[in-house]
Amino acid sequence: MPYADRLKEPGYNVIESIPGRLLRSLPIDYRQLGYNELRLLNKTDKKWLVEAYGEADAHTTLNRIHRRLWDEYEEKLLQRRRVEMEAQRQGFTAAGGP
């Protein structure tokens, strides 16, 4: 899971905030994605992929390929948290807090 730099936390919340239909619609091209960054694959899995599909042109991650989408949803999550924090702060102040 990529790290969410602007949120200063692992990116689970960013992934969770992206609509599933959008994630499922992302193009995934084996030639562009490759297999070296897929940590769950062992040597045999990689060998079978090459036998079935040939050698990939590149080896990267979906996060790198679709970085613009990640950045967009990380920013939306950051903005939503800022609004929530401000609302909490305003509510605390309105309730007679410091």
RAPETA-V435938 format. One record per residue. N is the residue number from 1. RES is the residue in one small letter. SS is DSSP state (@ for helix, = for strand, . for the rest). BURIAL is 1 if it has 24 or more other ideal C-beta (glycine too) atoms within 12 Angstrom, else 0. Layout:
BEGIN
[[N:RES:SS:BURIAL] [N:RES:SS:BURIAL]]
END
This chain:
BEGIN
[[1:m:.:0] [2:p:.:1] [3:y:=:0] [4:a:=:1] [5:d:.:0] [6:r:.:0] [7:l:.:1] [8:k:.:0] [9:e:=:0] [10:p:=:0] [11:g:.:1] [12:y:@:0] [13:n:@:1] [14:v:@:1] [15:i:@:1] [16:e:@:0] [17:s:@:1] [18:i:.:1] [19:p:.:0] [20:g:@:0] [21:r:@:0] [22:l:@:0] [23:l:@:0] [24:r:@:0] [25:s:@:0] [26:l:.:0] [27:p:.:0] [28:i:.:0] [29:d:.:0] [30:y:@:0] [31:r:@:0] [32:q:@:0] [33:l:@:1] [34:g:.:1] [35:y:.:1] [36:n:.:0] [37:e:.:0] [38:l:.:0] [39:r:.:0] [40:l:.:0] [41:l:.:0] [42:n:.:0] [43:k:@:0] [44:t:@:0] [45:d:@:0] [46:k:@:0] [47:k:@:0] [48:w:@:0] [49:l:@:0] [50:v:@:0] [51:e:@:0] [52:a:@:0] [53:y:@:0] [54:g:.:0] [55:e:.:0] [56:a:.:0] [57:d:.:0] [58:a:.:0] [59:h:.:0] [60:t:.:0] [61:t:.:0] [62:l:@:1] [63:n:@:1] [64:r:@:0] [65:i:@:0] [66:h:.:1] [67:r:@:0] [68:r:@:0] [69:l:@:1] [70:w:@:1] [71:d:@:0] [72:e:@:0] [73:y:@:1] [74:e:@:1] [75:e:@:0] [76:k:@:0] [77:l:@:1] [78:l:@:0] [79:q:@:0] [80:r:@:0] [81:r:@:0] [82:r:@:0] [83:v:@:0] [84:e:@:0] [85:m:@:0] [86:e:@:0] [87:a:@:0] [88:q:@:0] [89:r:@:0] [90:q:@:0] [91:g:@:0] [92:f:@:0] [93:t:@:0] [94:a:@:0] [95:a:.:0] [96:g:.:0] [97:g:.:0] [98:p:.:0]]
END
